[in-house]
């Protein structure tokens, strides 16, 4: 038996009301909201957030890591190695990028399903478009992760039954490296090609699985072409009430992260039923079509995601359209009137990678946890999953930041350890002494093309375990 062992999905805290776009851009917008990554988030940090949630409930650690995105923070350099460091995977665990298109994400999943070792597949994207464009309103930002393995690695939650692909070269959507927005061919052309390819792949996968469309419990259709996704679902033969919600009105379309995110949402809903043997189908439309047929097992009913997607959908904060444009680089604003930070040292980062990427402190014979770690202590103290309490804080309006003011807090972490740390995903009016926070991997700044990653803290808004 081979299939899904664990999953995790991450939605950024901020939401943009699509109705606010038209008043500024004069066009575009719509109804609903879309997720917006913060100014200190990118595909790498979104991926770390999702993968961390998946590994909290994982029965085993991965022996390989694949990271898929259409918006890599680096080219020429592997982005997956930063995830590898933040997740504190063993040195002999390889980490690879699968970048360029939404299909790279499902390609990584297909490769993981064929692997002989447990593989962590992580996907993350920040989707944008020109101000006022349909892509801007339809996009979304998110991260998602799936741990794939066999029953020898732990309880399989949903086993692979069959898979099929259909590939065809045609020009539907493209973006030249360095451009911020995609370009599209006439929409009806893409719809016609994807409808034919999606129907073909789905029919072949269900045929290989020996499953009738009417027996499908949930059909998840992912892809950037919304009209094509709806057309394929309508032509699939799967009852309309069993076609999974694409979360377009609340999340938007997070590109490479969408297949795994929607599959995780479907698994989350199925776990509540307590029934095994239900058929889930993931159909991804991107430069062809890929269909994966899964069957739920008895183990799914006992699985509880570390942070359910439903809880994240219910926890959000607004962002105005002007700030969204500034964060995306479409609206040049007055920079901080302070010297720009210097480029981080590669050698210093390498020497301190356990602290910088893994947020690992130290513990001595006296039982004290020290942050940063002390070279005199002999034991490591991993803190990335440890919440804490705000002891005191300050609001700094002079410090360099692309989104002032900067809120610094002194945090006492549960079990020991105190650290002055920057807060993120927070409005200064809601910060209070005694407030609960959790570590989050973020990008402090970028200087001379080098992204300086480290840990911040964000309010712990979802209910804590045991509460």
Beta strands, then each sheet from edge to edge (+ up, - down):
strand 1: 2-11
strand 2: 14-17
strand 3: 33-36
strand 4: 64-69
strand 5: 94-99
strand 6: 119-126
strand 7: 141-150
strand 8: 158-167
strand 9: 173-174
strand 10: 183-184
strand 11: 216-223
strand 12: 279-285
strand 13: 288-296
strand 14: 317-318
strand 15: 360-363
strand 16: 369-370
strand 17: 379-382
strand 18: 388-396
strand 19: 406-413
strand 20: 418-424
strand 21: 436-447
strand 22: 450-459
sheet 1: 5+ 4+ 6+ 7- 1+ 8- 13+ 12- 11-
sheet 2: 3+ 2- 14-
sheet 3: 9+ 10-
sheet 4: 16+ 15- 17+
sheet 5: 18+ 19- 20+ 22+ 21- 18+
end
